[in-house]
Amino acid sequence: MTSRRDFLKVLGAFGLVGVAGGLAPPIIKYVMPPIPPQQPFPRTKLVWEDGTPVKASELEVNKMYLFAYPMVNTPNFLLNLGDENGNPVEIPPAELPISMDPTRDEAAIFKAQGGRIEIGKIEGRGGVYKFPGGVGPHKSIVAYSGICQHFACFYPALRFYPPGVSPPNPPNEAVAKGGVIFCACHGSAYDPYRGAIVTESPAASPLPAVILEWDPNTDELWAVKVEGATITGKFCNTCAQPEEMVGNTTTVRQVA
Amino acid sequence: MSSGGGLWGWLEERLRLSHLPFYRVPYSYMTLEFWLGAIVASSFMLLVITGLLLLFYYKPDNPILGNYVLITEKPFGRFLLTTHLYAAHAMIFSAIIHLFRNMYRGAYKRPRELVWLAGIITGLIMIQTAFFGYSLIGDKIAEEAVAIGSGLVSNSFGPYWGKVLVALAFDIDEAQRYYRLLAMHIILAGLLGLLFLLHFGLFEQQGPQPSHEETGWKTKPERIPQDREDLAPWFPVNFLYMTFLGLGVWGLIVLLNAISQAAGFVHQLLYPLPIFDPDKLAAAGVSNPPEWILEAAEKTRPMPPWFLVYAFKIFQLNFLYLNAIGYSALLIFIIAMVLPPLVLSIFPFIDRHDSTHPLDRPIPTIVGGLLVIYLAQLTIWGALSIGYYSLTTTALIFLVPLLIVVMGYIILARYRSGEPVGAGLVLAFTGIILLVFLAPGAWIVFKGSQGASEALWADLATMLIGLALAIGYVALLATSLPGGEKSQRTVQVGSKDVPLPLVALAVVDLFLLIVSVLLLALWVDPIANPAGATALVALLFLSAYGVVHGAYRAVVVDKVPYTWIGRELPPHLLVYIAAFITAAILI
């Protein structure tokens, strides 16, 4: 009876497939590294190193402050932006592209002609996000991720240069005028006055914005969320063990 | 297999599996004796697979922590590390059996000298690979391996070249050491794979040595004629037999590993897990190690893995040290590491007799047999006791097998050639055996009167084991008597009917296969119950082995006819035993 013979041959093939299939789940379980759970964004009060709350009016114009949010290892800039004379400047809200290329976009041509990039003219890719603009009494206080979106350099390589202060070795005139966040690693520049959009390659995403809340009654500040592209080097902005997230408060320190 | 239509015909037209250029062998060669090399090769394949997966989590900068995390926190991490170790045990053990069989059968003879030499070199590289492999763990055994290996090398090759070789093998900078050991292990394993291919390729040029039943213990014909009528097509017959055997080897390795994990610490030579020093573990960052690690550390004493225990024992024979010159361990190094492969290598060149009968080849039979017996004795001696030994004790221990094997050979060879054996010879042989039985008694009395230590029992046991092995070897030689008749199994042409019991056996195995796949994927927790997870993988391999055996039997049923179920059951019994053990470990 040949059919039994064929039946056993098919069974043999099943045996080989069974071994391969049976080994797949253990191998996948073994090889797969643990993925940290996604945490909710914490609502975190900004405090000084002595624990007293940061008041919006205490932040000096055009100085550089750093604080960690939403994880303990993700630094951010806290800036009270002003003009060359030290007067606070209102930062307007905008819709920004998550991904952009200032060397190819129409905006780049605009910039080459000496003008400032108009946000509406950026050919963004990968969707848009709402940058809420500045907070505080003068709507001049903003916070951005302190990790460069190009190669994850951070302070002191990545730092804010107030208007009129040129970074060392500026790549062009526009950067030399100051009023930029400039990365000394590979020369990326961002415009903090307009949502930290990229004004100079090689970075291709604006610095993620930390959404701040300001309480006009107490003058205190909270960090509540990160908007924009994912912070460089992170699987997601809040993928971490709970102890790796900042708690109810995060310390702000002035670095320049 | 005929290339018919359908899926199979389509595949065959493209893969041309029936045209693979492998040496074809008769159906009657599908027995374990002709496939010992395949056991070594399949163990090696399992080593490659598990070894590559282990690379994911090996930490050369902190191997103790890396391996601790691997066996306690990674799913199936413990399974992989312990299976890698047990597969190495299996590969080395089966390689020794493979070597012994081919020595005994004279398979190294013309025209297979190069196959034999390539095999010996492959074996040496295998031992080196294993040495670097267990050094990688970073546990107590590994640290001793590096320390003893360095000591041996420096004492053998003098202060300058010793240091150069130690630096080359282990690095002087301890922070860099495990990067080097890892590189050495992987490079040697790759070399081992290449040498295996060379060994196998040389073998394939000749095919297996024709069975002594067919040649009447002669070297002619050197090869199996390729026009015989009973040759099996490589595909599917050899392929299915090889797959069946390989899955069985894998399953057995993993099953023994599962049993060993479930049994806990029985003996350090069998223990499947790293034996971490608690202080080193704390320094590596593990402050509260579990109880079983402390227990294993406490019960462990300095001793290499079993396949190097013989050399470890030779190091303890202090009369072998050349204390007067600067290379004090050189003689030991030569005896333990150089002499055995050297002796084996010259066999094809000194044994040019046209007979393959073991009683026509005095030097390989006596020297080769004693080599194996001595290695076994030294291994058991080394496992039982540690200490320095006098020339007298050592001589007594090794004289026993020497006398028995030589006398046994002389008597059997005379008997075979029809010469009168002589009452005197038989009497002398009996006398020696009696003496050998009496000697240990006298030895105990003598040593006991001097206030003997417990090492005495180890000496005695080693002596008796040598006696048993030597008598067993002579008995094996006696089974080759009278010998000389040629016989060739005639080609069976039976019906292609597959009896129902064969189908039933395979269906039961397929059921177990499905159960193990499902439990492995959906149910077992490999971190909480690593031994259970390991047992399930064993059942997966072994049930597939049973299923493939069914397919193999169906394919060859017209050439190797079915007689009754009792002859088909043994391979499947292993599956049922595995199922039973798996259930016992899981519940």
Interface residues (C-beta under 8 A of the other chain):
Chain A: M1 T2 R4 R5 F7 L8 K9 L11 G12 A13 F14 G15 L16 G18 V19 G21 G22 L23 P25 P26 I27 K29 Y30 V31
Chain B: L53 F56 K74 P75 F76 G77 F79 L80 P236 L240 T243 L247 K496 D497 V498 L500 L502 V503 A506 V507 D509 L510 L513 I514 S516 V517 L520 A521 P526 A533 V537 L540 F541 S543 A544 Y545 G546 V547 V548 G550 A551 Y552 R553 A554 V555 V557
